[in-house]
């Protein structure tokens, strides 16, 4: 099979597309033919060697995929060859034509969800659902601010929050990204590179502030979001795409009775699988009522992995980047 191989930690351009042996299923495992793989900021960090998980070299990056089961170990129960599945391997492996996975860590993909959407579902929608449902306990009618709303997780969060009945404010750094967020259901937008974020949020909320913040960016947008909260608000920290990890002044929490929460859905998948499956089942229910949009995704072949990661590094992504192995020229 063909795969993107990382032989040394460094730049995305150092990745090589090579032929490697197709995996076979060991005890408790399944082999999946990958139809689509999501590209994430964490993939960039893993290739650079700065992610919290550092696989032994050489390795195949890619932290989420969707495809069809082609082989099962004799001891695997509950799955069949031909089942549509998605997964999030902890040490990568998704930027390839096939992947071997523990069968217990696969998630079923309903017929109504495309592989392109499923390829970003666990990291994007899973993180959004876990953050908003499990961590923030978002309620219908509340106002939620989503930073980094033009990226994969941010766009998914806009769709999830909208379907949960919230008033959704999308914040991003370009008009193109905000247009994608609006297409996915944002009620209002803030461009934090051209607008005063605090003043804009004050105007949108009539001075009250937001009930929930889902922050993907860190840095200055996080500071502005934290200071634009309503009393008793919940602030959920998902990531630091800006590269700037903020420090929180305790008096902000005290004066408004704020709650700050971390949200790591990857950890839930690995260590609390029942919670992860509850999150995904709840998202499937939201999709049944109002299907999530997959429009706006950019599709590339395996040979596009380096350029996809470079675009993420340059923050030049609106929507989701999806790798389609069959598109390789």
N, C-alpha and C positions, 0 to 999 in steps of 0.2 A: 504494500500500500504506500501511498504518498503521505508525507507529513511535514510540518514545519518543525525544524529541529534547532534547539538552542545548544550550541557546543560550548559557549562561554558567556558568562554574564556580561551584559553591555547594552549596546544600542539595538533597536529593532532591526536595523539593516543588516545586522550580523546573522540573523536567522537564515537557515538554508532549507530549501524544499528538496527532500530526499526520499528515496525508496527505502523502506524498512519492512521487516517481517510483519505480516498481519497477525494481530494477537489471537490467541485461542483461550477458551474459557477454562479456568481452574476451578477448584471446589468453591461453590457458593457464588460463582461469577456468571456474567452474561457478556457477550460481545455484541456491540451495537454498530451498525452502519450509520455514520453520521451524515445527516442531510443538511444540517445547519448548526453553526457554532456562534455563540455570542462573543463579542470583543468587549473587554472591560478595562478600566484603569488598573485593576489589580494585575491583569496580564502584563501590562507595561512594567509594573514594579517587579513582578516575578522574573521577567526576562532581564531586567537590570540587576537582579540579585538583592533588591532592597525590600522585598515582600516578607511578611512574617513567616511564610513557608518558603524554604529554599530547597528545591528538589536536587538530587545528585545529577551532575552533568554526565552525558547529554540528556536532555529531556524534551518532551513535546509540550509547549505551553497550551493554554486554553482552558478556562475554568467553567465552561458550561456548554452543553450541546443538546441537540434533539435528533432523534433518528429512529431506526427500526431494529429490533432484536434479530440477530442472524444466528446466534448460537447460545445454548444454555448448558451449564454443567448438569450432570444427572441429578445432583442433590437439590437443585433449585426448584422451588415450588411457587406457584402463583403467577408465573410468567410463561408466555409461549413465544416461539419463533414467529415473527411478524408483528408483535405488539409494538405500538408507537410509544416511545418513552423519551424522557429527558433526564439529565443528570448534571451534577456539579462536582467533578472530581477534585479532591483537595489539593492534589499536586499537579494539576494540569493534565493534558492529554487530548484536548478537544480539537486542536487544529490538525486534524488527520482525517483519513477516510474511514477508519474504524477505531473503536476504543473498547477496552476491557474494563468492566466495572463490577463491584460487588452488587449482586442483584437487589439486595435489601436497600441500596441507596438510589435505586431508580424510582422515578415518578411516572405514572401513567399520563399520557397526553390524550385528552378527549378528541374525538373526530372533528369537532368544530373548531379546534385550535390548530392553526397552520404550524409547520415546522419552523418557519421564520419567526413567528411569534414565540413559539415554545423555546427556541434557542436562547432567548433573552429572558425567559419567564422566571427561572429560579433566582437569578441574581437581580434582575430588574424588578419585576412584579413581586417576587418573593420578599425582597428587601423592603419594598414599599409597603406590602401588606403587613409584614411583621412589624415594621416601624409604626405604622398608623393604627393597626388593629390591636396588636399585642402590647406594644410599648407605650404609645401615646394615648390609647383608648379614645381615639377620635370619635366624636358624637355628631350625629346629623345636625346641621345648622351651624356648626362651629366654623370658624375661619382658620384656614391652614395656609402657611407660607412655605413654599418649597424652593430652596435655592438650588442652583445647578439644574434648573428645570428643563434645559434643552438637551441634556445627556440621557443615557439609557435609563438609569435609575430615576432621574428626575421626571422624565416623560411618563414612565410607568406610575410614579407616585401621583402625578396629576390625574391620570386616569382612575387610579384606585380611590383617591380622595373624592373625586367627583362622584363616583358611583356610591360612595358611602354617604353622600348627601351634604358634603361640606362646600363652603364658599372657598374657592381655590385661587390663591395668588401665586403666580409663577415668577420667579426671579432668575435672570440669566444675564450673560454678558454681551449678547448681540441680538439684533432684530430678527435674524433668521432663527435663532434658537427659541425666541419668544413666540414666533409664528408657529413653530412646531408644537409648543406647549399649548397655545391657544387652540390649535386644531384638535388637540387631545382633551380639551374641556376646561382650560383655565378661564376663570371669570375675570381676572385682572392680571396685569403684568407690571414688572419693574425691571428696567435695564440698569444694572448696578455699575455699568461703566460710563453711562451718560446722564443718569439721574441721581438725585440725592435720595438714597433708599429710605432713610428714616422719614423724610418729609413726604415721600410718595406713599409709604405705608400708612402714615398718619392720615393722609387725605383719603385713601381707600377705605380705611376703617373708621372714619369720622372721629379720629383721636382715641379710639378705644384700644387698639392694638390687636394682635392676632392670638388665637387660642392655642395653636400648635405650630411649631416650627420643625420642619424636616430639613436638616442641613447636610448637604453633600460636599460643600465647598471649603468651609473653614475661612480663615483670614478675615478681611474687612467685612464681607457680607455676613459672616456669622455675628460679628460684633454689632452690626446694624440691626440684624434680625433679633438678637437677644434684647436689645434696647427698644424694640418695637413690639414687645409682647404685652398682652393684657394680663391683669392679675390672675393668678392661679394657672398660668399657661404651662404647657409642657414643651420642652425643647429636646428634640431627638437628634443625636449626632450619628450620622451614617458614615461620613468620610471627610477627607481633606484634599479634594481635587486641586485646590490652589497650591498645595504644597506647604501651606502656612497653618500649623496647628495652633489654634487660639488658646489663650488662658482666660479663665472666667473669673471676674471679680465677684467675690462672695456677696457683696452688698446688693448686687442686682437681684440675686436669688432671694435674699432676705426681705427686701422692700415689697416685692410683688408676690411672694410665696411661690416662686417658680420651681419647677421640677426639671432637672436635666437628666436625660437618659441616653445610654449608649444602645446601639442597635447593630448587632452582627448576625445576619441571617445564616452566614456560612457556618458559624459556630452552632447555631440551632440545628442545621442539617446534620452536622457531624456528631453532636453530643445530645441533642434533644429531638430525635427524629419524629416523635409523636407530635410535638409542637409544630415542627416544620410541616408535617402533613396536614395538620389542622389549618395552618396558614394557607397552604396551597388549595385545600378543599374550599375554604372560604372565598378565595380568589376565583376558583372555577364557578362558584355560585354567582358571584358578581358578573362574571363573563356570560353566564346563561341569561341573566336578566338584561344585560347590555354588553355586547361583545366588545372586547378591547380592540383598539385599532393596531394594525401592523404596518399601516402606511407610514412612509417617511424613513423606513429602514434602508440603509445602503448595503448592497450585496456585493461581495467580492469573492474571488476564488482563493485557494490556498496561497497562491503566489501574491495575493494582496495582503497577507498578514503583516508584513513589515510596514507597508504604507498605512494600514489601518492603525497600528500601534503608534506610528509617528503622528498621525492625525490626532489621536488621543493625547499624546504628549504636547502637541501644539494647541490643544483645546479647540480644535477645528472640526467638531462633530456636532451635528444637530440631529437628534434622534438616535437610533441604534445602528451599530455596525454589525453585520452578519456575514460570516464566512460560509460559503457554499462550496464544498470540496469538488463537486462536479463541474464547477465553472472554471477549473484550472485549464489554461490553454495548453 
